[in-house]
Amino acid sequence: MGNSMLRGTTRATLTGVAALSLAAGALLAVVPQASAQQAPAGADAQATGTARHGVMPTVEKAASNRANPALTSANTLSYGGGIGGVGVNDGHSKVYLVFYGTQWGTQGTDSSGNATFSKDTSHVAGATQNMFKGIGTGNEKWSADLTQWCDGSGVKKGATTCPSTASFVPYQTGGVLSGVWYDNSAASPSAATGHQLGQEAVKAAAHFGNTTAASNRHTYYVILSPHGTNPDSYFNNYCAWHDYTGDSTLTGGAVSSPYGPLAFSNQPYNTDMGASCGVGFVNSPGTLDGWTMTLGHEWHEMMSDQFPAGGWTNASSGEENSDECAWIAAGQPGGAANVAMGTGTFTEQASWSNDTNSCAITHAILH
């Protein structure tokens, strides 16, 4: 969620896909109901003062929004004019995973060479690494939707299509994972602020040697908090968000980065939220369904809106491409599905496509 997926200045309006208008009952019917961890209907980040760019709503919140005509709007995205000349991630994405805090436990390695952690009770670490390794492999077309988005001097603010001379997001051939770091220098805060998460991204940039603005032009730092923590008060409010260090609306304020503005995400250990963040959304038991969906959601939004909201967003709602397709039931038009990549099969959601006027779980490669 670039934010969670809500972009724009009003982060509290976590609206859904108006054109698809999926009934709340139909959406929730496919999701086992959480018990004590279930988010109350209508809960959102604003309720606790933690509204963020790109906040991905809970399943319940998305259903509530779709059932409320006052919160729906046309789905077409328009260009925000860029921030510092940056609108989209128009190169080969470099994704860096930061396992934040000693609560992850003892690090090991699995048979695929992935980092593992002794206190990773839902086994999210390996799936995260394999998913980002798999993007752009195995003939997957889930990520090809991104190839329609662009930036550059020839793209006017408010544009809804791209001129042929624009700089387009390329198809991400061969995977996007560029580094993994276990920062066990200290415990992760029990409830890290957005500012602290951004500081961790700056620390990661230094760790990986990305110490210039140019070296960070196409980077993305995923800050993964450990089981049992509550980063930016996500619990019972939302599932994840993406943003950048220069955003003054971060809880605690913008982050000073000597390495240029950094795109990063808050990836809570959201399996702790159960069905509200997608456990069992497509598969049974589907422990990692929502986990990979939120990872994919935020990455898609970062690619199309690298520094919110300079890229592509809904001018009416502030939503980004993945916001508009969040938590649509499998089997419905634009619904979530299992996506085969060269490294395995991962549950993902669709993202909005201007050129097909739909939520696309698969798309032609355009550039």
ABEGO torsion letter per residue (X at the ends): XXBAGBBEABAABBBBBAAAGBBAAAAAAABBBBBAABBBBGBBAAAAGABBBGBBBBAAAAAAAAABAAABBBABBBBAGEBGGBABBABBBBBBBBBBEAAAEBBBBBAAGBBBBAABAAGAAAAAAAAAAABGBGGBAAAAAAAABBBEAABBBGBABBBAABBBBBBBBGEABABBBBBAABBBBABBBAAAAAAAAAAAAAAAGBABAAAAAABBBBBBBBBGBBBGGABGABABBBBBAABAABBGEBBBBAAEBBBBBBBBBAAAAEAAAGBGAABOAGAAAAAAAAAAAAAAAAAABABOBABBBBAAAGBBAAAAABGBBBGBBGBBBBBBBAAEBBBBBBBBBAAAGBBBABBBBAX
